[in-house]
Amino acid sequence: MLLYFLPNALSPGSIVIIVIAALILFGGGKKISELMRGTGKGIKEFKKALKDEEEPEEKN
């Protein structure tokens, strides 16, 4: 019965905040910073790859 009302009671934003707070409390801040650093590097490499793919098309 609780699972029926739970998705309606919590918005996606509040669920994200709860998950982040739980990770900080139980996972430690150092692990989270390493995870975010890796995510940032991955996004940067992805954007660079997209940019590199677009350049040859513009030259033709």
N, C-alpha and C positions, 0 to 999 in steps of 0.2 A: 504494500500500500504506500509506503514511504517513497519508493522509487517512482511511483506514478506522479507524485507532486514535486519531487526534487528538481526535474528539469524546468518546471514552470516557476519555481521559487528562486532559482539562481540564474542570473544572466551570464552569458559567456565571459564578460569582463570580470565579474566577481569570481568565477571559477578560476580564471587565469591568476588572479591575485592570490587566491587561496593556495594554488599549486606552487607559485613562486615562494610564498611564505613558508610552506612546508619544506621545500627544497633548501631554503636558507637555514631553517631550524635543524633539519635532520641530515642534510647533505654537506653542510659547511659551505662557506662563501668561496673558498679557494677553488673547489671543484666547479662551481657555477661560473666563476670568472674564466677558468680554462675552457669551459664549454662555450661561453659567449665569444671568447677570442677565436676559437676554432670555427664557430658559425660565421663570424665576421670575415675571416680569411676565406672561407668557402664562398660566401656571397661575392667577395671582391674578385676571386678567381672566375666565378661564373659570369660576372659582368664583363670581365676582361675577355673571356672566350666569346661572348656574344658580340662584343665590339670588334674583335679580330675577324669573326665570320662576316660581318657586315661590310668591312672595308674592301675585300676583293670584288664584291658585287657592284660597288659604286665605281670602280675603275673601268669596268666593261661598258 
